[in-house]
Amino acid sequence: MGGPHRAGFVAPLTYDGDEIAEFLLVPYFGACIHVPPSPLNQTVVITLAEGDSLSLEESWGAVWVAGTLDAGVADTALASAGCSIAGPVFGTYTTQ
């Protein structure tokens, strides 16, 4: 994938059936379960485009996202985020 992207872990926010439609991208696995939550600058709300989703199986490992980063605090049920990306390109993160 060309261009800048962010890698991290998924903390699901909303589902479309069994698929994840919106999530927090956090710096380490389980970040939003532990107290205190990750800092605002390390937490991003990711809203997938309609028709896109991330399976529960894909959400257990690291993922990457690329898109336009919009600054602004967003409060969610899990944690607050310092920015968001809507309609990103995304996938599971693998090393080569």
N, C-alpha and C positions, 0 to 999 in steps of 0.2 A: 504494500500500500504506500503510495506516495503522499507527501505532505505531513504536517504535524498531527500527531494523535496522542491520546492519553491512554494508559493502561491502568487497570485496577481491578477491583472486585465488586460484585453485584450485591446490593441490599435491595430486594424487590419492594416496590411501592404499590403498583397496580398490575392486575392480570387481565388478560383476554382469554377466558377459559383457563387452560392449563399453561398458557404461555405468558411470559412477562412482557408488559407493554411499557412500563415506566419503572426506573430504578435509580438508586443512588450509586454513583461510581465512587468507591472509597479506596483508601490506600492499602488496606490489608483485610484479609478474610475475617468476617465477623465484627468489623469496626463499629457498626451501629448497635450492636448488642451490648458491647462493653461500655462502661462509663469511665471517663468522660468520652463523648463522641469525638470523632476526628475534627480538626480545625476547619473553619469555613473554607479556607483556601485549598483544602485537600478533599473536599466533598462536592460532587457535581450531580445535579439532577439531570437524568437522561430520559427524554421522552421520545420513544420510537415513532416513526411515521406510521400512519394507518396502514395496516396490512403487514407491517414488520413486527417481529416478536423474537424473543430470546427464550429458548426452552429451559425448563428447570435443570436439565442435565448440563446444558451449556453454562448455566449460571454458577456452577460449583467451582469452576476454575477461573483463572484470570481472563479478562476480556479487554478489547481495545475499542475505542470510539474516536471518530474524527468528525468535525463539524464546526459550526460557528459558535464560539463560546460567548454567552451573554452574561454579563456581570449583574449581580443583584442577589440579595439574600432571599432564599426560598425556604420557608419553614414547612417541614413534612412531619408525618407521624413518627418517623424514626429519628430524624436529626435535621438540623438546618444546613443548608448548602450555600456556598458563596457564589455559585454561578450555575448555569444550565446550558444544555445543548438539546435542541429540538430537531428531530429528523436526521440523526447522524448516520454515517456509514459505520458499521460495527462488525465485530466478529470475535471468535475466541482467540486468545493470545497463545501463540506457540513459539518456542525457540527453535532455531535452525541448526 
